[in-house]
């Protein structure tokens, strides 16, 4: 949403956009978590030299 669209939008439209963006963020976080779990399961020490992905 560009500045002009933000300025012209009503509060409900802005709130809807926030909800949409948060949905994308949550989806990305879930995928990142799944990837980290998979990396852990494959043995992080061998891949990166660390004991866990938490480092």
PDBQT receptor file of N, H, CA, C and O in Angstrom, charges set to zero:
ATOM      1  N   UNK A   1       0.864  -1.177   0.000  1.00  0.00    +0.000 N 
ATOM      2  CA  UNK A   1       0.000   0.000   0.000  1.00  0.00    +0.000 C 
ATOM      3  C   UNK A   1       0.907   1.236   0.000  1.00  0.00    +0.000 C 
ATOM      4  O   UNK A   1       1.709   1.418   0.916  1.00  0.00    +0.000 OA
ATOM      5  N   UNK A   2       0.781   2.071  -1.013  1.00  0.00    +0.000 N 
ATOM      6  H   UNK A   2       0.129   1.923  -1.757  1.00  0.00    +0.000 HD
ATOM      7  CA  UNK A   2       1.620   3.266  -1.067  1.00  0.00    +0.000 C 
ATOM      8  C   UNK A   2       1.048   4.368  -0.169  1.00  0.00    +0.000 C 
ATOM      9  O   UNK A   2      -0.057   4.247   0.360  1.00  0.00    +0.000 OA
ATOM     10  N   UNK A   3       1.818   5.434  -0.013  1.00  0.00    +0.000 N 
ATOM     11  H   UNK A   3       2.716   5.532  -0.443  1.00  0.00    +0.000 HD
ATOM     12  CA  UNK A   3       1.411   6.519   0.891  1.00  0.00    +0.000 C 
ATOM     13  C   UNK A   3       0.062   7.120   0.516  1.00  0.00    +0.000 C 
ATOM     14  O   UNK A   3      -0.765   7.410   1.380  1.00  0.00    +0.000 OA
ATOM     15  N   UNK A   4      -0.143   7.298  -0.765  1.00  0.00    +0.000 N 
ATOM     16  H   UNK A   4       0.529   7.062  -1.467  1.00  0.00    +0.000 HD
ATOM     17  CA  UNK A   4      -1.409   7.887  -1.223  1.00  0.00    +0.000 C 
ATOM     18  C   UNK A   4      -2.585   6.992  -0.841  1.00  0.00    +0.000 C 
ATOM     19  O   UNK A   4      -3.614   7.475  -0.368  1.00  0.00    +0.000 OA
ATOM     20  N   UNK A   5      -2.428   5.686  -1.050  1.00  0.00    +0.000 N 
ATOM     21  H   UNK A   5      -1.592   5.293  -1.434  1.00  0.00    +0.000 HD
ATOM     22  CA  UNK A   5      -3.497   4.741  -0.710  1.00  0.00    +0.000 C 
ATOM     23  C   UNK A   5      -3.742   4.722   0.793  1.00  0.00    +0.000 C 
ATOM     24  O   UNK A   5      -4.886   4.655   1.242  1.00  0.00    +0.000 OA
ATOM     25  N   UNK A   6      -2.672   4.782   1.560  1.00  0.00    +0.000 N 
ATOM     26  H   UNK A   6      -1.742   4.837   1.195  1.00  0.00    +0.000 HD
ATOM     27  CA  UNK A   6      -2.812   4.804   3.022  1.00  0.00    +0.000 C 
ATOM     28  C   UNK A   6      -3.555   6.060   3.449  1.00  0.00    +0.000 C 
ATOM     29  O   UNK A   6      -4.461   6.001   4.281  1.00  0.00    +0.000 OA
ATOM     30  N   UNK A   7      -3.176   7.177   2.888  1.00  0.00    +0.000 N 
ATOM     31  H   UNK A   7      -2.440   7.224   2.213  1.00  0.00    +0.000 HD
ATOM     32  CA  UNK A   7      -3.783   8.441   3.273  1.00  0.00    +0.000 C 
ATOM     33  C   UNK A   7      -5.270   8.473   2.933  1.00  0.00    +0.000 C 
ATOM     34  O   UNK A   7      -6.066   9.056   3.669  1.00  0.00    +0.000 OA
ATOM     35  N   UNK A   8      -5.644   7.845   1.815  1.00  0.00    +0.000 N 
ATOM     36  H   UNK A   8      -4.997   7.372   1.217  1.00  0.00    +0.000 HD
ATOM     37  CA  UNK A   8      -7.036   7.878   1.369  1.00  0.00    +0.000 C 
ATOM     38  C   UNK A   8      -7.905   6.787   1.998  1.00  0.00    +0.000 C 
ATOM     39  O   UNK A   8      -9.131   6.899   1.998  1.00  0.00    +0.000 OA
ATOM     40  N   UNK A   9      -7.292   5.748   2.526  1.00  0.00    +0.000 N 
ATOM     41  H   UNK A   9      -6.297   5.657   2.526  1.00  0.00    +0.000 HD
ATOM     42  CA  UNK A   9      -8.054   4.611   3.062  1.00  0.00    +0.000 C 
ATOM     43  C   UNK A   9      -8.723   4.963   4.386  1.00  0.00    +0.000 C 
ATOM     44  O   UNK A   9      -8.224   5.779   5.161  1.00  0.00    +0.000 OA
ATOM     45  N   UNK A  10      -9.860   4.327   4.622  1.00  0.00    +0.000 N 
ATOM     46  H   UNK A  10     -10.266   3.664   3.993  1.00  0.00    +0.000 HD
ATOM     47  CA  UNK A  10     -10.504   4.505   5.923  1.00  0.00    +0.000 C 
ATOM     48  C   UNK A  10      -9.870   3.548   6.942  1.00  0.00    +0.000 C 
ATOM     49  O   UNK A  10      -9.075   2.678   6.587  1.00  0.00    +0.000 OA
ATOM     50  N   UNK A  11     -10.233   3.726   8.185  1.00  0.00    +0.000 N 
ATOM     51  H   UNK A  11     -10.879   4.432   8.474  1.00  0.00    +0.000 HD
ATOM     52  CA  UNK A  11      -9.623   2.942   9.266  1.00  0.00    +0.000 C 
ATOM     53  C   UNK A  11      -9.852   1.444   9.094  1.00  0.00    +0.000 C 
ATOM     54  O   UNK A  11      -8.962   0.646   9.387  1.00  0.00    +0.000 OA
ATOM     55  N   UNK A  12     -11.026   1.057   8.627  1.00  0.00    +0.000 N 
ATOM     56  H   UNK A  12     -11.749   1.705   8.389  1.00  0.00    +0.000 HD
ATOM     57  CA  UNK A  12     -11.323  -0.370   8.443  1.00  0.00    +0.000 C 
ATOM     58  C   UNK A  12     -10.421  -0.982   7.375  1.00  0.00    +0.000 C 
ATOM     59  O   UNK A  12      -9.953  -2.110   7.533  1.00  0.00    +0.000 OA
ATOM     60  N   UNK A  13     -10.174  -0.251   6.293  1.00  0.00    +0.000 N 
ATOM     61  H   UNK A  13     -10.554   0.665   6.164  1.00  0.00    +0.000 HD
ATOM     62  CA  UNK A  13      -9.289  -0.749   5.233  1.00  0.00    +0.000 C 
ATOM     63  C   UNK A  13      -7.860  -0.885   5.741  1.00  0.00    +0.000 C 
ATOM     64  O   UNK A  13      -7.165  -1.843   5.406  1.00  0.00    +0.000 OA
ATOM     65  N   UNK A  14      -7.427   0.070   6.545  1.00  0.00    +0.000 N 
ATOM     66  H   UNK A  14      -7.992   0.848   6.818  1.00  0.00    +0.000 HD
ATOM     67  CA  UNK A  14      -6.084  -0.006   7.124  1.00  0.00    +0.000 C 
ATOM     68  C   UNK A  14      -5.966  -1.208   8.060  1.00  0.00    +0.000 C 
ATOM     69  O   UNK A  14      -4.965  -1.924   8.042  1.00  0.00    +0.000 OA
ATOM     70  N   UNK A  15      -6.989  -1.419   8.869  1.00  0.00    +0.000 N 
ATOM     71  H   UNK A  15      -7.802  -0.837   8.884  1.00  0.00    +0.000 HD
ATOM     72  CA  UNK A  15      -6.986  -2.567   9.781  1.00  0.00    +0.000 C 
ATOM     73  C   UNK A  15      -6.976  -3.876   8.996  1.00  0.00    +0.000 C 
ATOM     74  O   UNK A  15      -6.285  -4.820   9.378  1.00  0.00    +0.000 OA
ATOM     75  N   UNK A  16      -7.733  -3.941   7.905  1.00  0.00    +0.000 N 
ATOM     76  H   UNK A  16      -8.295  -3.174   7.594  1.00  0.00    +0.000 HD
ATOM     77  CA  UNK A  16      -7.732  -5.138   7.054  1.00  0.00    +0.000 C 
ATOM     78  C   UNK A  16      -6.350  -5.397   6.480  1.00  0.00    +0.000 C 
ATOM     79  O   UNK A  16      -5.906  -6.543   6.411  1.00  0.00    +0.000 OA
ATOM     80  N   UNK A  17      -5.670  -4.336   6.069  1.00  0.00    +0.000 N 
ATOM     81  H   UNK A  17      -6.031  -3.405   6.125  1.00  0.00    +0.000 HD
ATOM     82  CA  UNK A  17      -4.313  -4.489   5.521  1.00  0.00    +0.000 C 
ATOM     83  C   UNK A  17      -3.357  -5.000   6.589  1.00  0.00    +0.000 C 
ATOM     84  O   UNK A  17      -2.510  -5.848   6.308  1.00  0.00    +0.000 OA
ATOM     85  N   UNK A  18      -3.483  -4.496   7.807  1.00  0.00    +0.000 N 
ATOM     86  H   UNK A  18      -4.171  -3.807   8.035  1.00  0.00    +0.000 HD
ATOM     87  CA  UNK A  18      -2.646  -4.977   8.911  1.00  0.00    +0.000 C 
ATOM     88  C   UNK A  18      -2.880  -6.465   9.130  1.00  0.00    +0.000 C 
ATOM     89  O   UNK A  18      -1.925  -7.223   9.295  1.00  0.00    +0.000 OA
ATOM     90  N   UNK A  19      -4.128  -6.885   9.133  1.00  0.00    +0.000 N 
ATOM     91  H   UNK A  19      -4.904  -6.269   8.999  1.00  0.00    +0.000 HD
ATOM     92  CA  UNK A  19      -4.459  -8.301   9.308  1.00  0.00    +0.000 C 
ATOM     93  C   UNK A  19      -3.824  -9.130   8.194  1.00  0.00    +0.000 C 
ATOM     94  O   UNK A  19      -3.259 -10.193   8.456  1.00  0.00    +0.000 OA
ATOM     95  N   UNK A  20      -3.912  -8.655   6.967  1.00  0.00    +0.000 N 
ATOM     96  H   UNK A  20      -4.371  -7.792   6.755  1.00  0.00    +0.000 HD
ATOM     97  CA  UNK A  20      -3.315  -9.371   5.834  1.00  0.00    +0.000 C 
ATOM     98  C   UNK A  20      -1.808  -9.514   5.999  1.00  0.00    +0.000 C 
ATOM     99  O   UNK A  20      -1.254 -10.591   5.780  1.00  0.00    +0.000 OA
ATOM    100  N   UNK A  21      -1.156  -8.442   6.379  1.00  0.00    +0.000 N 
ATOM    101  H   UNK A  21      -1.606  -7.567   6.557  1.00  0.00    +0.000 HD
ATOM    102  CA  UNK A  21       0.297  -8.482   6.556  1.00  0.00    +0.000 C 
ATOM    103  C   UNK A  21       0.698  -9.385   7.716  1.00  0.00    +0.000 C 
ATOM    104  O   UNK A  21       1.687 -10.111   7.620  1.00  0.00    +0.000 OA
ATOM    105  N   UNK A  22      -0.053  -9.348   8.800  1.00  0.00    +0.000 N 
ATOM    106  H   UNK A  22      -0.857  -8.758   8.878  1.00  0.00    +0.000 HD
ATOM    107  CA  UNK A  22       0.252 -10.226   9.932  1.00  0.00    +0.000 C 
ATOM    108  C   UNK A  22       0.072 -11.691   9.558  1.00  0.00    +0.000 C 
ATOM    109  O   UNK A  22       0.807 -12.551  10.044  1.00  0.00    +0.000 OA
ATOM    110  N   UNK A  23      -0.891 -11.978   8.705  1.00  0.00    +0.000 N 
ATOM    111  H   UNK A  23      -1.488 -11.280   8.310  1.00  0.00    +0.000 HD
ATOM    112  CA  UNK A  23      -1.083 -13.348   8.220  1.00  0.00    +0.000 C 
ATOM    113  C   UNK A  23       0.145 -13.815   7.450  1.00  0.00    +0.000 C 
ATOM    114  O   UNK A  23       0.595 -14.948   7.618  1.00  0.00    +0.000 OA
ATOM    115  N   UNK A  24       0.682 -12.946   6.610  1.00  0.00    +0.000 N 
ATOM    116  H   UNK A  24       0.316 -12.025   6.473  1.00  0.00    +0.000 HD
ATOM    117  CA  UNK A  24       1.895 -13.272   5.852  1.00  0.00    +0.000 C 
ATOM    118  C   UNK A  24       3.069 -13.497   6.804  1.00  0.00    +0.000 C 
ATOM    119  O   UNK A  24       3.834 -14.447   6.639  1.00  0.00    +0.000 OA
ATOM    120  N   UNK A  25       3.208 -12.623   7.795  1.00  0.00    +0.000 N 
ATOM    121  H   UNK A  25       2.587 -11.851   7.929  1.00  0.00    +0.000 HD
ATOM    122  CA  UNK A  25       4.299 -12.751   8.767  1.00  0.00    +0.000 C 
ATOM    123  C   UNK A  25       4.189 -14.069   9.520  1.00  0.00    +0.000 C 
ATOM    124  O   UNK A  25       5.182 -14.782   9.664  1.00  0.00    +0.000 OA
ATOM    125  N   UNK A  26       3.004 -14.398   9.998  1.00  0.00    +0.000 N 
ATOM    126  H   UNK A  26       2.198 -13.818   9.881  1.00  0.00    +0.000 HD
ATOM    127  CA  UNK A  26       2.819 -15.648  10.752  1.00  0.00    +0.000 C 
ATOM    128  C   UNK A  26       3.112 -16.863   9.888  1.00  0.00    +0.000 C 
ATOM    129  O   UNK A  26       3.699 -17.837  10.359  1.00  0.00    +0.000 OA
ATOM    130  N   UNK A  27       2.711 -16.811   8.641  1.00  0.00    +0.000 N 
ATOM    131  H   UNK A  27       2.234 -16.020   8.258  1.00  0.00    +0.000 HD
ATOM    132  CA  UNK A  27       2.984 -17.912   7.722  1.00  0.00    +0.000 C 
ATOM    133  C   UNK A  27       4.486 -18.069   7.498  1.00  0.00    +0.000 C 
ATOM    134  O   UNK A  27       5.006 -19.185   7.494  1.00  0.00    +0.000 OA
ATOM    135  N   UNK A  28       5.173 -16.955   7.314  1.00  0.00    +0.000 N 
ATOM    136  H   UNK A  28       4.750 -16.049   7.317  1.00  0.00    +0.000 HD
ATOM    137  CA  UNK A  28       6.627 -16.995   7.129  1.00  0.00    +0.000 C 
ATOM    138  C   UNK A  28       7.317 -17.523   8.379  1.00  0.00    +0.000 C 
ATOM    139  O   UNK A  28       8.246 -18.324   8.280  1.00  0.00    +0.000 OA
ATOM    140  N   UNK A  29       6.874 -17.082   9.559  1.00  0.00    +0.000 N 
ATOM    141  H   UNK A  29       6.119 -16.431   9.640  1.00  0.00    +0.000 HD
ATOM    142  CA  UNK A  29       7.460 -17.572  10.809  1.00  0.00    +0.000 C 
ATOM    143  C   UNK A  29       7.250 -19.072  10.965  1.00  0.00    +0.000 C 
ATOM    144  O   UNK A  29       8.145 -19.780  11.426  1.00  0.00    +0.000 OA
ATOM    145  N   UNK A  30       6.079 -19.557  10.586  1.00  0.00    +0.000 N 
ATOM    146  H   UNK A  30       5.352 -18.982  10.212  1.00  0.00    +0.000 HD
ATOM    147  CA  UNK A  30       5.801 -20.993  10.675  1.00  0.00    +0.000 C 
ATOM    148  C   UNK A  30       6.715 -21.770   9.741  1.00  0.00    +0.000 C 
ATOM    149  O   UNK A  30       7.228 -22.827  10.108  1.00  0.00    +0.000 OA
ATOM    150  N   UNK A  31       6.920 -21.254   8.539  1.00  0.00    +0.000 N 
ATOM    151  H   UNK A  31       6.503 -20.395   8.241  1.00  0.00    +0.000 HD
ATOM    152  CA  UNK A  31       7.805 -21.939   7.590  1.00  0.00    +0.000 C 
ATOM    153  C   UNK A  31       9.248 -21.921   8.075  1.00  0.00    +0.000 C 
ATOM    154  O   UNK A  31       9.957 -22.920   7.952  1.00  0.00    +0.000 OA
ATOM    155  N   UNK A  32       9.686 -20.797   8.622  1.00  0.00    +0.000 N 
ATOM    156  H   UNK A  32       9.110 -19.985   8.722  1.00  0.00    +0.000 HD
ATOM    157  CA  UNK A  32      11.038 -20.710   9.177  1.00  0.00    +0.000 C 
ATOM    158  C   UNK A  32      11.206 -21.721  10.298  1.00  0.00    +0.000 C 
ATOM    159  O   UNK A  32      12.224 -22.409  10.366  1.00  0.00    +0.000 OA
ATOM    160  N   UNK A  33      10.216 -21.817  11.177  1.00  0.00    +0.000 N 
ATOM    161  H   UNK A  33       9.389 -21.257  11.122  1.00  0.00    +0.000 HD
ATOM    162  CA  UNK A  33      10.273 -22.789  12.270  1.00  0.00    +0.000 C 
ATOM    163  C   UNK A  33      10.383 -24.209  11.753  1.00  0.00    +0.000 C 
ATOM    164  O   UNK A  33      11.173 -25.000  12.269  1.00  0.00    +0.000 OA
ATOM    165  N   UNK A  34       9.598 -24.539  10.738  1.00  0.00    +0.000 N 
ATOM    166  H   UNK A  34       8.957 -23.896  10.318  1.00  0.00    +0.000 HD
ATOM    167  CA  UNK A  34       9.647 -25.887  10.162  1.00  0.00    +0.000 C 
ATOM    168  C   UNK A  34      11.013 -26.170   9.550  1.00  0.00    +0.000 C 
ATOM    169  O   UNK A  34      11.542 -27.273   9.683  1.00  0.00    +0.000 OA
ATOM    170  N   UNK A  35      11.579 -25.176   8.884  1.00  0.00    +0.000 N 
ATOM    171  H   UNK A  35      11.149 -24.279   8.776  1.00  0.00    +0.000 HD
ATOM    172  CA  UNK A  35      12.909 -25.354   8.297  1.00  0.00    +0.000 C 
ATOM    173  C   UNK A  35      13.974 -25.543   9.373  1.00  0.00    +0.000 C 
ATOM    174  O   UNK A  35      14.876 -26.367   9.218  1.00  0.00    +0.000 OA
ATOM    175  N   UNK A  36      13.874 -24.785  10.458  1.00  0.00    +0.000 N 
ATOM    176  H   UNK A  36      13.141 -24.116  10.584  1.00  0.00    +0.000 HD
ATOM    177  CA  UNK A  36      14.835 -24.937  11.554  1.00  0.00    +0.000 C 
ATOM    178  C   UNK A  36      14.737 -26.317  12.194  1.00  0.00    +0.000 C 
ATOM    179  O   UNK A  36      15.754 -26.916  12.545  1.00  0.00    +0.000 OA
ATOM    180  N   UNK A  37      13.522 -26.819  12.345  1.00  0.00    +0.000 N 
ATOM    181  H   UNK A  37      12.696 -26.332  12.060  1.00  0.00    +0.000 HD
ATOM    182  CA  UNK A  37      13.328 -28.166  12.886  1.00  0.00    +0.000 C 
ATOM    183  C   UNK A  37      13.982 -29.189  11.963  1.00  0.00    +0.000 C 
ATOM    184  O   UNK A  37      14.644 -30.116  12.429  1.00  0.00    +0.000 OA
ATOM    185  N   UNK A  38      13.799 -29.025  10.671  1.00  0.00    +0.000 N 
ATOM    186  H   UNK A  38      13.261 -28.272  10.291  1.00  0.00    +0.000 HD
ATOM    187  CA  UNK A  38      14.399 -29.954   9.705  1.00  0.00    +0.000 C 
ATOM    188  C   UNK A  38      15.924 -29.888   9.758  1.00  0.00    +0.000 C 
ATOM    189  O   UNK A  38      16.598 -30.918   9.706  1.00  0.00    +0.000 OA
ATOM    190  N   UNK A  39      16.463 -28.677   9.861  1.00  0.00    +0.000 N 
ATOM    191  H   UNK A  39      15.917 -27.841   9.902  1.00  0.00    +0.000 HD
ATOM    192  CA  UNK A  39      17.919 -28.531   9.977  1.00  0.00    +0.000 C 
ATOM    193  C   UNK A  39      18.415 -29.233  11.232  1.00  0.00    +0.000 C 
ATOM    194  O   UNK A  39      19.405 -29.963  11.192  1.00  0.00    +0.000 OA
ATOM    195  N   UNK A  40      17.718 -29.009  12.357  1.00  0.00    +0.000 N 
ATOM    196  H   UNK A  40      16.913 -28.415  12.389  1.00  0.00    +0.000 HD
ATOM    197  CA  UNK A  40      18.077 -29.679  13.619  1.00  0.00    +0.000 C 
ATOM    198  C   UNK A  40      18.091 -31.186  13.443  1.00  0.00    +0.000 C 
ATOM    199  O   UNK A  40      19.005 -31.864  13.912  1.00  0.00    +0.000 OA
ATOM    200  N   UNK A  41      17.073 -31.715  12.764  1.00  0.00    +0.000 N 
ATOM    201  H   UNK A  41      16.330 -31.164  12.383  1.00  0.00    +0.000 HD
ATOM    202  CA  UNK A  41      16.954 -33.167  12.629  1.00  0.00    +0.000 C 
ATOM    203  C   UNK A  41      18.065 -33.757  11.765  1.00  0.00    +0.000 C 
ATOM    204  O   UNK A  41      18.366 -34.946  11.870  1.00  0.00    +0.000 OA
ATOM    205  N   UNK A  42      18.665 -32.947  10.926  1.00  0.00    +0.000 N 
ATOM    206  H   UNK A  42      18.421 -31.981  10.841  1.00  0.00    +0.000 HD
ATOM    207  CA  UNK A  42      19.731 -33.436  10.045  1.00  0.00    +0.000 C 
ATOM    208  C   UNK A  42      21.120 -33.327  10.659  1.00  0.00    +0.000 C 
ATOM    209  O   UNK A  42      22.096 -33.798  10.075  1.00  0.00    +0.000 OA
ATOM    210  N   UNK A  43      21.215 -32.717  11.819  1.00  0.00    +0.000 N 
ATOM    211  H   UNK A  43      20.423 -32.335  12.294  1.00  0.00    +0.000 HD
ATOM    212  CA  UNK A  43      22.504 -32.608  12.490  1.00  0.00    +0.000 C 
ATOM    213  C   UNK A  43      23.203 -31.298  12.173  1.00  0.00    +0.000 C 
ATOM    214  O   UNK A  43      23.960 -31.195  11.209  1.00  0.00    +0.000 OA
ATOM    215  N   UNK A  44      22.939 -30.320  12.987  1.00  0.00    +0.000 N 
ATOM    216  H   UNK A  44      22.324 -30.403  13.770  1.00  0.00    +0.000 HD
ATOM    217  CA  UNK A  44      23.474 -28.980  12.780  1.00  0.00    +0.000 C 
ATOM    218  C   UNK A  44      24.989 -28.945  12.935  1.00  0.00    +0.000 C 
ATOM    219  O   UNK A  44      25.665 -28.182  12.245  1.00  0.00    +0.000 OA
ATOM    220  N   UNK A  45      25.521 -29.757  13.828  1.00  0.00    +0.000 N 
ATOM    221  H   UNK A  45      24.972 -30.376  14.388  1.00  0.00    +0.000 HD
ATOM    222  CA  UNK A  45      26.957 -29.746  14.069  1.00  0.00    +0.000 C 
ATOM    223  C   UNK A  45      27.713 -30.024  12.770  1.00  0.00    +0.000 C 
ATOM    224  O   UNK A  45      28.704 -29.359  12.470  1.00  0.00    +0.000 OA
ATOM    225  N   UNK A  46      27.249 -30.995  12.012  1.00  0.00    +0.000 N 
ATOM    226  H   UNK A  46      26.444 -31.535  12.255  1.00  0.00    +0.000 HD
ATOM    227  CA  UNK A  46      27.921 -31.342  10.769  1.00  0.00    +0.000 C 
ATOM    228  C   UNK A  46      27.765 -30.244   9.709  1.00  0.00    +0.000 C 
ATOM    229  O   UNK A  46      28.677 -29.994   8.920  1.00  0.00    +0.000 OA
ATOM    230  N   UNK A  47      26.608 -29.604   9.705  1.00  0.00    +0.000 N 
ATOM    231  H   UNK A  47      25.867 -29.807  10.346  1.00  0.00    +0.000 HD
ATOM    232  CA  UNK A  47      26.348 -28.583   8.690  1.00  0.00    +0.000 C 
ATOM    233  C   UNK A  47      27.034 -27.258   8.985  1.00  0.00    +0.000 C 
ATOM    234  O   UNK A  47      27.652 -26.655   8.107  1.00  0.00    +0.000 OA
ATOM    235  N   UNK A  48      26.919 -26.808  10.243  1.00  0.00    +0.000 N 
ATOM    236  H   UNK A  48      26.417 -27.297  10.957  1.00  0.00    +0.000 HD
ATOM    237  CA  UNK A  48      27.354 -25.460  10.574  1.00  0.00    +0.000 C 
ATOM    238  C   UNK A  48      28.376 -25.371  11.699  1.00  0.00    +0.000 C 
ATOM    239  O   UNK A  48      28.921 -24.297  11.953  1.00  0.00    +0.000 OA
ATOM    240  N   UNK A  49      28.640 -26.468  12.368  1.00  0.00    +0.000 N 
ATOM    241  H   UNK A  49      28.197 -27.341  12.161  1.00  0.00    +0.000 HD
ATOM    242  CA  UNK A  49      29.595 -26.432  13.466  1.00  0.00    +0.000 C 
ATOM    243  C   UNK A  49      29.001 -26.011  14.797  1.00  0.00    +0.000 C 
ATOM    244  O   UNK A  49      29.736 -25.833  15.768  1.00  0.00    +0.000 OA
ATOM    245  N   UNK A  50      27.682 -25.848  14.865  1.00  0.00    +0.000 N 
ATOM    246  H   UNK A  50      27.085 -25.993  14.076  1.00  0.00    +0.000 HD
ATOM    247  CA  UNK A  50      27.008 -25.496  16.111  1.00  0.00    +0.000 C 
ATOM    248  C   UNK A  50      26.225 -26.700  16.630  1.00  0.00    +0.000 C 
ATOM    249  O   UNK A  50      25.865 -27.595  15.865  1.00  0.00    +0.000 OA
ATOM    250  N   UNK A  51      25.966 -26.711  17.939  1.00  0.00    +0.000 N 
ATOM    251  H   UNK A  51      26.259 -25.984  18.560  1.00  0.00    +0.000 HD
ATOM    252  CA  UNK A  51      25.202 -27.815  18.531  1.00  0.00    +0.000 C 
ATOM    253  C   UNK A  51      23.719 -27.738  18.215  1.00  0.00    +0.000 C 
ATOM    254  O   UNK A  51      23.047 -28.764  18.115  1.00  0.00    +0.000 OA
ATOM    255  N   UNK A  52      23.202 -26.511  18.056  1.00  0.00    +0.000 N 
ATOM    256  H   UNK A  52      23.749 -25.678  18.137  1.00  0.00    +0.000 HD
ATOM    257  CA  UNK A  52      21.780 -26.349  17.757  1.00  0.00    +0.000 C 
ATOM    258  C   UNK A  52      21.576 -25.102  16.911  1.00  0.00    +0.000 C 
ATOM    259  O   UNK A  52      22.481 -24.278  16.776  1.00  0.00    +0.000 OA
ATOM    260  N   UNK A  53      20.398 -24.971  16.352  1.00  0.00    +0.000 N 
ATOM    261  H   UNK A  53      19.664 -25.641  16.462  1.00  0.00    +0.000 HD
ATOM    262  CA  UNK A  53      20.085 -23.786  15.550  1.00  0.00    +0.000 C 
ATOM    263  C   UNK A  53      19.830 -22.568  16.428  1.00  0.00    +0.000 C 
ATOM    264  O   UNK A  53      19.702 -21.456  15.915  1.00  0.00    +0.000 OA
ATOM    265  N   UNK A  54      19.755 -22.759  17.738  1.00  0.00    +0.000 N 
ATOM    266  H   UNK A  54      19.858 -23.663  18.155  1.00  0.00    +0.000 HD
ATOM    267  CA  UNK A  54      19.507 -21.643  18.654  1.00  0.00    +0.000 C 
ATOM    268  C   UNK A  54      20.670 -20.663  18.688  1.00  0.00    +0.000 C 
ATOM    269  O   UNK A  54      20.473 -19.502  19.047  1.00  0.00    +0.000 OA
ATOM    270  N   UNK A  55      21.839 -21.078  18.339  1.00  0.00    +0.000 N 
ATOM    271  H   UNK A  55      22.000 -22.021  18.047  1.00  0.00    +0.000 HD
ATOM    272  CA  UNK A  55      23.003 -20.182  18.352  1.00  0.00    +0.000 C 
ATOM    273  C   UNK A  55      22.895 -19.252  17.235  1.00  0.00    +0.000 C 
ATOM    274  O   UNK A  55      23.768 -18.404  17.051  1.00  0.00    +0.000 OA
TER     275      UNK A  55
